[in-house]
Amino acid sequence: MRQSKRRAKRRGNRRALFIPAASILPVVLVILVGMLGFMAYRGILQAHSATKQSNPVDGGRYLYYTLKQPNGFVLARSLKGSSGQPLSSPQPVATFGDGFGQLESDGVFFMQLSPDYRYLAIDGTRDHGEQVWIFDTQSLKLNLVPANVLGNFLHWLPGASGHAFLYRPMLPLGPNVPTDGVGWNPGLWIVDAATGAHTNIDIHMSSAFLVDAAPSPDGSRIVYSTSAGIGMGSDTWLMRSDGSGLIHLFSTPAGVQSITGMFAWSPDGRTIAYEQLSDGPSPFLPAGLWVMNSDGTRQHQLAEADGGHGFTLSWSPDSRSIAFVARINTTDRQANLDAQSLQSAIAIVDVASAHSWLVATPAQTGAQINAYPTWIFSANGSESITFAAFNPFNRVLGGMPRYWSAQLGSRQSHALLVPLTATLTHIVAL
């Protein structure tokens, strides 16, 4: 339940394709130290790449992957096509080193490019905890940022430098841990990917209680949620990006869907989508997909989404619809507990009417899991969703995803599915 219950009970999706494990969302995508297993529950690694085609640096021209190799994980990339698909097999560009990826317990939860495409954030876990690697897409250097800290990447922060991110610090590592001069009592950090320097935002409680946090499109506000632990429900808050103007939006009492997280602001900044995740021992129960106004008013449920695997919500560029991952085997109790039992489809919900429909199912793609939807608007006005279809990943060999396009027609319930690539191999996260 980490990028869902960890990102949203963490992150508490989560960003991917790995199984112990998110989150979230994804993800993604547990709150207390004992809840760090949330992302470990996530099951499928979340990863995400930018969809814009006009990029200030070369980093935006590529899709990024973590690959499984005999000596551990390596970072790879492939040029990106007009539909957001790889144009060739991913080619290695950096090695994580230190034996990372040689143990089955090693995993990458998700990856995400910065708004300026200069840096790639990679959130992963080892036997001693979760850390964040930052890859410089220009110098091709890969480093732990911030160093000497265990913690979780949450979201890139728009504006300012273009490469600052929200980070949930969990535990210090050694005497060189960065502090604010007052000891180890962190809240929510804003970290500069270029320097590793951080600013601590006081959230009026320890970061151990933080579930998820996401900035508005202009970077001026941050919505976040907290929870005191499993069975304690959650609280949702809104503040300015400097920590001022804190507002308590709502509380959710303990229950089947009571951990709020997986926040996703609409592109126009007027609406916040989020998931209500299970608050209990079953990590992968379906989640409620909700929206609210950006000030926290008019909260209402739109649909049911997959829960616990950390798959993020994807807004359409016009802020009218949301693409999400829907679990279709909701009556399978084994799938409530086992990440590899998930059967999922790509779904769309119209925000105004709350009407939802499936656009890509296992029966159509021949793959058990359909996830990572990305909206594509072409110059001629046509609309489609690019997504990945795959069967559960092998922890030793990696996975074999294939990219598809769901070409959306004038009828909401109809989409033409077209395979975009051959099957990729040895993928750990995409």
C-alpha positions in Angstrom: 0.0 0.0 0.0 2.7 2.5 -0.6 2.0 4.7 -3.5 -1.5 4.0 -2.9 -1.7 3.4 0.8 1.9 4.5 1.2 1.7 7.3 -1.2 -1.7 7.3 -0.4 -1.0 5.5 2.9 2.6 6.3 2.5 2.9 7.0 -0.7 2.3 6.2 1.3 1.5 4.8 -7.5 2.5 4.6 -5.7 4.4 6.3 -10.7 5.4 0.7 -12.1 6.2 -2.8 -13.0 7.7 -4.6 -10.1 6.4 -7.0 -7.6 6.9 -6.9 -4.2 5.1 -3.9 -4.6 3.7 2.8 -6.2 2.4 4.9 -5.3 0.6 5.6 -4.7 -0.6 5.5 -7.1 -0.6 5.8 -7.8 0.5 5.6 -5.5 3.1 5.5 -5.1 1.3 5.5 -4.6 2.5 3.6 4.4 2.4 6.4 6.9 4.4 5.3 9.9 7.7 3.5 9.6 5.8 0.3 10.0 3.7 1.4 7.0 6.6 1.6 4.6 5.4 -1.8 3.3 2.7 0.1 1.4 4.8 0.5 -1.7 6.0 -3.0 -1.1 2.4 -4.0 -1.5 2.0 -2.0 -4.6 2.9 -4.8 -6.8 3.4 -3.0 -10.0 6.0 -0.3 -10.4 4.7 3.0 -11.3 6.7 5.1 -13.7 5.8 8.0 -15.8 7.3 10.1 -18.6 6.5 13.5 -20.0 4.1 13.7 -23.0 5.1 17.0 -24.5 6.8 16.9 -27.8 8.4 20.4 -27.7 11.2 20.1 -25.1 13.8 22.5 -23.8 16.4 19.8 -23.3 17.0 16.3 -24.8 15.6 14.6 -21.7 12.0 15.2 -23.0 12.7 13.3 -26.2 13.0 10.0 -24.4 11.1 7.4 -22.5 13.0 6.0 -19.6 13.2 2.4 -18.2 14.8 0.4 -15.5 16.1 -2.9 -16.8 17.0 -6.1 -15.1 20.5 -7.3 -15.9 22.7 -10.0 -14.2 24.8 -7.4 -12.4 21.8 -5.4 -11.1 19.5 -2.7 -12.4 20.5 -0.3 -15.2 18.8 2.8 -16.4 17.9 2.9 -20.1 16.0 5.1 -22.5 14.5 5.1 -26.0 13.5 7.9 -28.3 9.8 8.7 -27.9 7.3 8.6 -30.8 4.4 10.9 -31.5 2.0 8.6 -29.6 4.3 8.4 -26.5 5.6 5.0 -27.5 9.3 3.9 -27.6 10.8 3.9 -31.1 13.3 1.2 -30.3 14.5 -1.1 -27.6 15.7 0.8 -24.5 19.4 1.4 -24.5 21.4 1.6 -21.1 22.6 5.0 -20.1 23.6 4.5 -16.4 24.2 1.8 -13.8 22.8 2.1 -10.3 25.8 0.2 -8.9 26.3 -1.0 -5.3 24.6 -4.3 -6.3 21.2 -2.6 -6.5 18.9 -5.0 -8.4 20.6 -8.3 -7.6 18.2 -9.2 -4.8 14.5 -10.0 -5.3 13.7 -7.5 -2.6 15.2 -4.7 -4.6 12.7 -2.7 -6.6 12.0 0.5 -8.4 8.6 1.9 -7.7 8.3 4.7 -10.2 10.1 7.2 -12.3 9.1 10.7 -13.3 10.7 13.5 -15.4 11.0 17.1 -14.0 8.9 19.8 -15.7 12.0 21.1 -17.4 13.0 17.6 -18.5 16.5 18.1 -17.1 16.2 15.5 -14.3 14.6 12.1 -13.9 13.5 11.1 -10.3 13.7 7.3 -9.6 12.1 6.0 -6.4 13.2 2.6 -5.3 13.7 0.4 -2.3 16.4 -1.9 -0.8 16.5 -4.0 2.3 17.3 -1.0 4.4 14.6 1.2 3.1 13.5 3.5 0.3 15.6 6.1 -1.5 15.5 8.5 -4.5 18.0 8.6 -7.3 18.2 11.6 -9.6 19.4 11.2 -13.2 20.8 14.2 -15.0 19.5 13.8 -18.6 22.3 16.0 -19.9 25.4 14.8 -18.0 24.0 11.3 -17.7 25.0 11.1 -14.1 23.0 9.1 -11.6 23.1 10.0 -7.8 21.2 9.5 -4.6 19.3 12.8 -3.8 19.1 13.8 -1.1 22.0 11.8 0.2 22.1 10.1 3.6 18.4 10.0 3.9 15.7 7.3 3.5 12.5 8.7 2.1 10.0 8.9 -0.7 9.7 11.1 -3.8 6.2 12.5 -4.1 5.8 15.0 -7.0 7.8 17.6 -8.9 7.1 21.1 -7.9 6.1 23.4 -10.9 7.6 26.8 -11.4 10.8 28.2 -9.8 13.8 26.2 -11.0 11.7 23.6 -12.8 13.5 20.8 -10.9 12.5 21.0 -7.2 10.4 18.2 -5.8 8.3 17.3 -2.8 9.9 14.6 -0.7 8.9 12.7 2.4 11.9 12.1 4.6 11.7 9.1 6.8 15.0 8.1 8.5 18.5 9.7 8.7 21.5 7.7 7.5 24.7 8.4 9.4 26.2 11.6 10.8 26.1 13.5 7.5 22.3 13.6 7.2 21.1 17.1 6.1 19.2 19.0 8.9 18.0 22.5 9.5 20.2 22.9 12.5 17.6 21.8 15.0 18.0 18.1 14.8 15.9 15.5 13.0 12.3 16.5 13.1 11.2 16.8 9.4 7.9 17.5 7.9 7.6 17.9 4.1 10.8 18.7 2.2 11.2 20.7 -1.0 14.5 19.3 -2.5 16.5 20.8 -5.3 17.4 18.0 -7.7 20.6 19.9 -8.9 22.1 20.5 -5.5 20.3 18.2 -3.0 19.6 21.3 -0.8 16.2 21.2 0.9 13.7 23.4 2.6 11.5 21.9 5.4 7.8 22.8 5.4 6.2 22.5 8.9 3.1 20.3 8.5 2.5 20.5 12.2 3.3 16.8 12.6 6.1 14.3 11.8 6.7 13.3 8.2 5.9 9.7 9.4 2.2 10.7 9.3 2.4 12.0 5.8 0.5 10.0 3.2 0.7 12.0 -0.1 1.3 15.6 -1.2 0.8 17.2 -4.6 1.3 20.8 -5.9 -1.1 22.8 -8.0 -0.2 23.3 -11.7 1.2 26.8 -10.9 3.1 25.5 -7.8 1.4 28.0 -5.5 -0.6 25.5 -3.4 0.0 22.0 -2.0 -2.7 19.5 -1.1 -1.7 16.7 1.3 -3.0 14.0 3.5 -2.0 12.5 6.8 -2.8 9.4 8.9 -1.9 8.3 12.4 -1.7 4.7 11.2 -3.6 1.7 10.0 -7.2 1.8 11.2 -7.0 5.5 12.0 -8.5 7.0 8.8 -6.9 10.2 7.4 -7.1 13.9 7.2 -6.7 16.1 4.1 -5.1 19.6 4.1 -4.4 22.5 1.8 -1.7 25.1 2.2 0.5 27.6 0.2 3.7 26.1 -1.1 5.7 27.9 1.7 3.6 26.2 4.4 1.4 29.2 5.2 -2.4 29.5 5.0 -3.0 25.9 6.3 -6.6 24.8 5.9 -8.0 21.5 7.1 -10.3 20.3 4.3 -11.9 17.1 5.7 -11.4 14.0 7.8 -12.2 10.4 6.7 -12.9 8.0 9.5 -11.5 4.5 9.4 -13.2 2.2 7.0 -12.9 0.2 3.7 -12.2 3.4 1.7 -10.7 6.0 4.2 -7.1 6.7 3.3 -7.1 9.8 1.0 -4.2 10.1 -1.5 -3.1 9.7 -5.1 -3.9 13.4 -5.6 -4.0 14.7 -9.2 -4.8 18.4 -10.0 -6.6 19.1 -13.2 -4.5 21.0 -15.8 -6.6 24.1 -15.3 -6.1 24.0 -11.5 -9.8 24.1 -10.7 -10.3 20.5 -9.6 -8.4 17.9 -7.6 -8.9 14.2 -8.2 -8.0 11.7 -5.5 -8.5 8.2 -4.4 -10.0 6.8 -1.1 -8.0 3.7 -0.4 -8.6 0.8 2.0 -7.6 1.3 5.6 -7.0 -2.3 6.7 -5.1 -5.6 6.2 -6.2 -6.2 2.6 -3.8 -4.1 0.5 -5.5 -4.3 -2.9 -9.2 -3.6 -2.4 -10.8 -1.4 -5.0 -10.5 2.4 -4.3 -13.0 5.2 -4.7 -12.1 7.8 -7.4 -13.3 11.2 -6.1 -13.0 14.8 -7.1 -13.3 18.1 -5.3 -13.0 21.8 -6.1 -9.5 23.1 -5.6 -10.7 24.8 -2.3 -11.9 21.4 -1.0 -15.6 22.0 -1.6 -18.0 19.7 -3.5 -16.4 16.4 -2.8 -18.1 13.6 -4.7 -17.3 10.1 -6.0 -17.0 9.5 -9.7 -16.1 5.8 -10.0 -14.2 2.8 -8.5 -10.6 2.4 -9.4 -7.9 -0.2 -8.7 -6.6 0.3 -5.2 -3.2 -0.3 -3.6 -1.1 -0.8 -6.7 -0.2 2.9 -7.0 -1.4 3.6 -10.6 -1.8 7.4 -10.9 -4.8 9.3 -12.3 -4.4 10.9 -15.7 -6.3 14.0 -16.6 -7.2 14.9 -20.1 -5.6 18.2 -21.3 -9.0 19.9 -21.4 -9.7 19.0 -17.7 -12.9 17.3 -18.6 -12.1 13.6 -18.2 -9.8 11.3 -16.2 -8.2 8.1 -17.4 -7.6 5.6 -14.7 -6.9 1.9 -14.0 -10.0 -0.1 -13.1 -9.8 -3.5 -11.5 -12.2 -5.9 -13.3 -11.8 -9.0 -11.1 -13.4 -7.4 -8.0 -14.9 -10.6 -6.8 -11.6 -12.5 -6.7 -10.6 -12.5 -3.0 -7.1 -13.6 -3.9 -6.6 -10.4 -5.9 -7.3 -8.5 -2.6 -4.1 -9.9 -1.2 -1.8 -10.9 -4.1 -0.5 -8.2 -6.5 0.1 -10.7 -9.3 -3.6 -11.6 -9.3 -4.7 -8.2 -10.5 -6.7 -8.0 -13.8 -7.2 -4.4 -14.9 -8.5 -2.3 -17.7 -8.0 1.3 -18.9 -11.1 3.3 -18.1 -12.3 6.9 -18.6 -14.7 8.9 -16.5 -16.4 12.2 -17.6 -16.1 14.5 -14.6 -19.2 16.5 -15.2 -21.6 13.5 -15.6 -19.7 10.9 -13.6 -20.3 8.5 -16.6 -17.4 6.0 -16.9 -16.6 3.3 -19.5 -13.8 0.9 -20.3 -11.6 1.4 -23.3 -9.0 -1.4 -23.1 -9.5 -4.7 -21.3 -7.5 -8.0 -20.9 -9.8 -9.6 -23.4 -8.8 -7.0 -26.0 -5.1 -6.8 -25.4 -4.4 -10.4 -24.3 -2.6 -9.1 -21.2 -3.7 -9.4 -17.6 -2.8 -5.8 -16.7 -3.5 -2.7 -18.6 -2.1 0.4 -17.0 -0.2 3.8 -17.3 -2.7 5.7 -19.5 -1.4 8.9 -21.2 -3.6 11.2 -23.2 -2.4 12.1 -26.7 -4.0 15.0 -28.7 -2.8 15.2 -32.3 -2.6 18.2 -34.5 -5.6 17.1 -36.5 -7.8 17.1 -33.4 -8.0 13.3 -32.9 -7.7 12.0 -29.3 -6.2 8.8 -28.0 -4.8 7.2 -24.9 -1.4 5.4 -25.0 -1.0 2.7 -22.3 1.1 -0.4 -21.5 -0.3 -4.0 -21.4 1.6 -6.8 -19.6 1.3 -9.8 -17.5 2.7 -9.8 -13.9 6.4 -9.2 -13.8 8.9 -11.9 -12.9 11.1 -10.7 -10.0 14.2 -12.3 -11.4 13.9 -11.6 -15.1 11.7 -8.4 -15.2 8.6 -8.0 -17.3 7.5 -7.8 -20.9 5.2 -4.8 -21.5 3.8 -3.8 -24.9 2.5 -0.3 -25.8 -1.0 0.2 -27.2 -3.1 3.1 -28.4 -6.8 3.4 -27.6 -8.1 5.7 -30.4 -11.1 7.4 -29.0 -14.1 8.0 -31.4 -17.1 10.2 -31.3 -19.0 7.5 -29.3 -17.8 7.4 -25.8 -18.1 3.7 -25.3 -16.1 2.8 -28.4 -12.3 2.9 -28.8 -10.2 1.3 -31.6 -7.2 -0.5 -30.1 -3.9 -0.5 -32.1 -0.6 -2.1 -30.9 2.2 0.5 -31.1 5.2 -1.7 -30.4 6.5 -5.2 -30.1 6.9 -6.7 -26.7 9.8 -5.1 -24.6 11.8 -7.4 -22.4 13.6 -7.3 -19.0 11.6 -4.2 -17.9 11.5 -3.5 -14.2 10.0 0.0 -14.4 8.7 2.2 -17.3 
